[in-house]
Amino acid sequence: MKTSGLGELEAILAVARHRSFRAAATDLGVSTSALSHAVAALEARIGVRLFNRTTRSVALSEAGAQFVDSVAPALSTIRVAIEQAGSFRDTLSGTLRINASVGAAKQAMPLFIAFLQRYPDMKLDLVTEGRLIDIVVDGFDAGIRLAETVPQDMIAVPFGDKQRFAVVGSPAYFAQHKAPRTPADLHAHRCIRTRMPSGAIYQWEFERRGETVRIDGKGALTLDEPGLMLEAARAGLGVTYLTEWNVAADLQAGTLVRVLEDWTPPLDGLCLYYPGRRHAPAGLRALIDMIREQADTQREQARTKRKARGSR
């Protein structure tokens, strides 16, 4: 661990990101004592405590929070400058840090695998979490989220197919409960509710011919993870509301039945997004190029299918 310059700044941001000296040290590949000394050295030099420490927790002080907000964007710009200089090498290399929801990461894995196969000297650091974060402050190069949640000051690159939600339940459940024909009918059903990362209960959203409806369904079970919701729905505990991507295998296998399909139109899908106020690092530009290549291939395949149907 360097004890001056960028090393100290990286140390501060890592501890702020993880709220733990041990976890930050592991992330940076240094010892906990070396990291602690680096942070203490910077605090001593500027004469301000950046972290409030107890035996159980580490949190930014008011001064520390202001320091991180100011330093993080500047350090991100420096990282990009270093990567840009390194991009003149014959082989693309470096580390690309991406933050995504679990579902977005699962959908993006084929792309990430292809990316690392094409650029074997690149490293990918993927962090999954439900809450929406500030990717600049937390030291990420990019994020992947649903288009509607991407901050407006970011550059967004559409990724993958459009998303669509589905209301599903098991055949056994619908053998005992009349299938809903309108969203209002869900008030008579057992709904497996969704808790958002913020702690709020997600209201199911529906739309048909310009009419929009939001339903706060009632039920005995509230969950915050799609896999658990699927398991509960398969067991006949009620109906749940998930993306088609999550329920496709069950619908094909017949373990779940879909209802209210005409009330769930397609929505904008995922986007890879990154700060618009600075140049993208070389690794991120290469990943964006692969996303656009895939989109071009999908459009060409769609045109070919349309032509084939038209010639019949």
Solvent accessible surface area in square Angstrom, and as a share of the most:
residue,aa,sasa,rsa
1,M,74,0.33
2,K,146,0.62
3,T,88,0.51
4,S,68,0.44
5,G,48,0.46
6,L,70,0.35
7,G,11,0.11
8,E,1,0.01
9,L,39,0.20
10,E,48,0.22
11,A,0,0.00
12,I,0,0.00
13,L,5,0.02
14,A,0,0.00
15,V,0,0.00
16,A,17,0.13
17,R,53,0.19
18,H,68,0.30
19,R,177,0.65
20,S,33,0.21
21,F,26,0.11
22,R,181,0.66
23,A,40,0.31
24,A,0,0.00
25,A,3,0.02
26,T,108,0.63
27,D,57,0.30
28,L,58,0.29
29,G,66,0.64
30,V,39,0.22
31,S,61,0.40
32,T,56,0.32
33,S,67,0.43
34,A,31,0.24
35,L,0,0.00
36,S,42,0.27
37,H,126,0.56
38,A,0,0.00
39,V,0,0.00
40,A,47,0.36
41,A,36,0.28
42,L,11,0.05
43,E,19,0.08
44,A,81,0.63
45,R,141,0.52
46,I,76,0.39
47,G,63,0.60
48,V,65,0.37
49,R,140,0.51
50,L,2,0.01
51,F,1,0.00
52,N,78,0.40
53,R,85,0.31
54,T,92,0.53
55,T,145,0.85
56,R,232,0.85
57,S,60,0.39
58,V,19,0.11
59,A,48,0.37
60,L,58,0.29
61,S,16,0.10
62,E,139,0.62
63,A,38,0.30
64,G,0,0.00
65,A,40,0.31
66,Q,117,0.52
67,F,47,0.20
68,V,4,0.02
69,D,86,0.45
70,S,83,0.54
71,V,22,0.13
72,A,1,0.01
73,P,38,0.24
74,A,54,0.42
75,L,3,0.01
76,S,6,0.04
77,T,70,0.41
78,I,69,0.35
79,R,69,0.25
80,V,8,0.05
81,A,54,0.42
82,I,105,0.54
83,E,40,0.18
84,Q,55,0.24
85,A,69,0.53
86,G,15,0.14
87,S,40,0.26
88,F,182,0.76
89,R,134,0.49
90,D,156,0.81
91,T,65,0.38
92,L,33,0.16
93,S,32,0.20
94,G,29,0.28
95,T,58,0.34
96,L,1,0.01
97,R,38,0.14
98,I,0,0.00
99,N,0,0.00
100,A,0,0.00
101,S,30,0.20
102,V,69,0.39
103,G,25,0.24
104,A,2,0.02
105,A,6,0.05
106,K,110,0.47
107,Q,44,0.20
108,A,0,0.00
109,M,81,0.36
110,P,89,0.56
111,L,3,0.02
112,F,2,0.01
113,I,85,0.43
114,A,35,0.27
115,F,0,0.00
116,L,65,0.33
117,Q,136,0.60
118,R,116,0.42
119,Y,51,0.19
120,P,104,0.65
121,D,73,0.38
122,M,9,0.04
123,K,138,0.59
124,L,41,0.21
125,D,45,0.23
126,L,52,0.26
127,V,50,0.28
128,T,60,0.35
129,E,41,0.19
130,G,44,0.43
131,R,131,0.48
132,L,88,0.44
133,I,16,0.08
134,D,76,0.40
135,I,1,0.00
136,V,4,0.02
137,V,37,0.22
138,D,26,0.14
139,G,9,0.08
140,F,9,0.04
141,D,20,0.11
142,A,0,0.00
143,G,0,0.00
144,I,0,0.00
145,R,14,0.05
146,L,49,0.24
147,A,29,0.22
148,E,135,0.61
149,T,56,0.32
150,V,22,0.12
151,P,43,0.27
152,Q,187,0.83
153,D,92,0.48
154,M,26,0.11
155,I,73,0.37
156,A,47,0.37
157,V,4,0.03
158,P,103,0.65
159,F,13,0.06
160,G,54,0.52
161,D,105,0.54
162,K,131,0.55
163,Q,14,0.06
164,R,55,0.20
165,F,34,0.14
166,A,0,0.00
167,V,0,0.00
168,V,0,0.00
169,G,0,0.00
170,S,4,0.03
171,P,65,0.41
172,A,66,0.51
173,Y,5,0.02
174,F,33,0.14
175,A,88,0.68
176,Q,148,0.66
177,H,47,0.21
178,K,167,0.71
179,A,47,0.36
180,P,8,0.05
181,R,186,0.68
182,T,52,0.30
183,P,3,0.02
184,A,62,0.48
185,D,56,0.29
186,L,0,0.00
187,H,110,0.49
188,A,90,0.70
189,H,18,0.08
190,R,107,0.39
191,C,2,0.01
192,I,2,0.01
193,R,50,0.18
194,T,21,0.12
195,R,107,0.39
196,M,78,0.35
197,P,81,0.51
198,S,101,0.65
199,G,36,0.34
200,A,58,0.45
201,I,48,0.24
202,Y,46,0.17
203,Q,69,0.30
204,W,4,0.02
205,E,68,0.30
206,F,6,0.03
207,E,70,0.31
208,R,68,0.25
209,R,208,0.76
210,G,67,0.64
211,E,97,0.44
212,T,100,0.58
213,V,36,0.21
214,R,142,0.52
215,I,8,0.04
216,D,45,0.23
217,G,4,0.04
218,K,123,0.52
219,G,34,0.32
220,A,110,0.85
221,L,57,0.28
222,T,46,0.27
223,L,32,0.16
224,D,100,0.52
225,E,63,0.28
226,P,47,0.30
227,G,34,0.33
228,L,86,0.43
229,M,3,0.01
230,L,16,0.08
231,E,105,0.47
232,A,9,0.07
233,A,0,0.00
234,R,110,0.40
235,A,75,0.58
236,G,15,0.14
237,L,93,0.46
238,G,0,0.00
239,V,0,0.00
240,T,0,0.00
241,Y,9,0.03
242,L,12,0.06
243,T,19,0.11
244,E,55,0.25
245,W,111,0.39
246,N,35,0.18
247,V,0,0.00
248,A,55,0.43
249,A,75,0.58
250,D,10,0.05
251,L,55,0.27
252,Q,169,0.75
253,A,75,0.58
254,G,41,0.40
255,T,62,0.36
256,L,4,0.02
257,V,61,0.35
258,R,46,0.17
259,V,14,0.08
260,L,10,0.05
261,E,83,0.37
262,D,84,0.43
263,W,8,0.03
264,T,6,0.04
265,P,44,0.28
266,P,84,0.53
267,L,71,0.35
268,D,93,0.48
269,G,12,0.11
270,L,11,0.05
271,C,11,0.06
272,L,0,0.00
273,Y,1,0.01
274,Y,26,0.10
275,P,1,0.00
276,G,39,0.37
277,R,144,0.53
278,R,35,0.13
279,H,136,0.61
280,A,11,0.08
281,P,1,0.01
282,A,8,0.06
283,G,1,0.01
284,L,1,0.00
285,R,98,0.36
286,A,12,0.09
287,L,0,0.00
288,I,8,0.04
289,D,74,0.38
290,M,9,0.04
291,I,5,0.03
292,R,130,0.47
293,E,81,0.36
294,Q,68,0.30
295,A,31,0.24
296,D,75,0.39
297,T,71,0.41
298,Q,86,0.38
299,R,130,0.47
300,E,89,0.40
301,Q,101,0.45
302,A,39,0.30
303,R,102,0.37
304,T,78,0.45
305,K,129,0.55
306,R,132,0.48
307,K,151,0.64
308,A,46,0.36
309,R,137,0.50
310,G,68,0.65
311,S,96,0.62
312,R,229,0.83
